[in-house]
């Protein structure tokens, strides 16, 4: 409750509109000041995956980019390399730290986001759209079942934040 009052007070002083909805949009859940989208699967290391036909887009969640701060560099892998679920495929460097990016699924990298070389901040401004990192052709689509849905991920983030 105190956090909510502080956030509301801060938002008012910064002249930011804060809306509280009794019925959240069916397209997103907003928890802990971050957005969690329906239609995506999430890993416990805060990466998301979005199946798109034969490939799946992968990026870091809004929650993760919020904790990282301003992203200034992205270490991108090469197209054609293999990734393993839970294995590192690159890194994101922010003004605060450098963090490995883990693959939520196993497969072959079929595309790398070329915009991130010139605009790494897309991970901050558009983590689920323009800020995707790689596209993977999954070799084991059943791995998606081991990932969290949006409600589970939102709860995971809340619990993780409460523990810190």
N, C-alpha and C positions, 0 to 999 in steps of 0.2 A: 504494500500500500504506500509506504513512504517513497519507494522508487517511482511509483506511478505519479505521486504528487510532485516529486522533484522533476520528473520528465515533463509533466504538464506545465509547471512553473517555468522551466527552462525554455520549453517550446513557446510559451507566451512571451517571454522576454526577447526571444529571437524572432518573434512574429512568424512562427511556423504553425501551420494548421495541423492539429492532431484530431483525427476522427476516431471515435470508438463505435464499432458496429456491433449490434446485437446478433446479426446474422452475417457471418463472414462470407465474402464472395466465394463462389464455387471454384474460382480459378486460383486463389492464393490464400495462404494463411499467414498472418503477420504476428509474429511472436518475438519477444526480446529484441525489438527494433530491427528485425531482419525479415525478409520475405522468403517463404517456402512455396514453391509452385506445385500445383497438381500436374500429373502427367510425367513427373520426373521420379527417379529413384535416387536415394542418397546413401552414401557410405558413412561409417562412423568417423572417418578422417575428413569429412566435410566436402567431398567431391560429389557431383551429381552426374547422372547419365540420363540421356533422353533418346530412346530408340527412334530412328528415322529411317524406316525401310530396312535396307540391308546393312546400314551402318548405325552407329549411335554416337551422338555428340557427348562430350565430356568437358566439364569445367569445375570450378570451385564455387561453393554456395555463397549466397549473400552473407550468411552468418560468418563464414570463413574470411571473406574479403573485408568485412567490417572489423574483425579482430586483427587482420594484417595491417590495415591502414593503407595509405596511398601506395599502390603498386607501381614500381619504377622500372622493372625489368622482368621478362619471362624467358626462362631457359626452355626452348622448345625442342622436342625430339624430331627425328627425321621420319618422313613418310616411308612406309615399308617395314619399319621396326615392329617387333612384337611387344605387347604389354601383357602383364600378368595381374590378375586381380590382387590388389593389395601391394603391388610392386610400384616403385617410383619410376616415373617417366620424364620428369622435368622438375623445375623449381620456379617459384615465384618469389621475387625479391621486392620487399617493400621498404619504406623508410624505417620500419621497426625491426624487421628480421628477414631472413631467407627461409622459406619453407619448401620441403619436397612436396610434389604433387603426386598422389597415388592413383593408380588406375582402379576404378570400381569394377571393371570387367577385364576378362582375358580376350585378346584378339590381336589383329594387325592394324596398325595406324594407317588409315587410307587418306587422311587429310589433316593438315596442321593449319591453324588460323593465322594467315599471313598478316592480318591487321595488328596483331599483338607485338610484332617487332617494332613498329613505329608508334603504336598507341597502347602500351601495356595497361594504362588506366582504364581501358574498356572492361577489365575485370572488375573494377570498382563501380563504374557507371552503368554497366549492363552485364552483370555476371551470368544471366541466363539466356541472353540473346547474342549480342555482338562480342561478348567476352568469353565465348566457348574456347577451349584450348585445342582439343584434338577430336577427330572423328575416328571411330574404331569399328572394324568389321568384326563382330563378336564371334569367337570360336566356340563358346559355350553359353548360348542364350539363357540357359536355366540359372546362371549366376545372378540374373536380375532378381530372382526370387529371394536371394539372401540379403538384398538391400532393403533399406527402409522406404516406406511410402511417405508422403508429405506429413500426415498426422504424427506418425512415429518419429520422424525426423524433428518436427517442431518440438515434441515432448523431449526428445533426446537433447536438443539444444538448451531448452529451459533447465533441465536437470544438470547439464554440464555447467551452465552459467551459474546456477545456484550453488554448485559445489566450489566455485572459485570465488 
